[in-house]
């Protein structure tokens, strides 16, 4: 199992590899966007149940969502908005101490 530090390093590298070409109009890397969501999901799984959350990791995810939404205005296709929505969902789940796939639609949550 990876540590949160390793996941954060991989996420930072993937953000650079995916967003720099996007921002320099070299195209949208759909596989890179998927990798961002997968790494954020890994982080959510690793952080599940912890009270201490690394602000730097949360900041990386948050800022990436903002960049994807801004770039979506200039690129056609739903990929950027979809990735931003997926990352934002994972971000919210991390804050709530949950993991993607843990919640079942239509099933009441018990506290």
Order of alpha helices (4+ residues) and beta strands (2+ residues): alpha-alpha-alpha-alpha
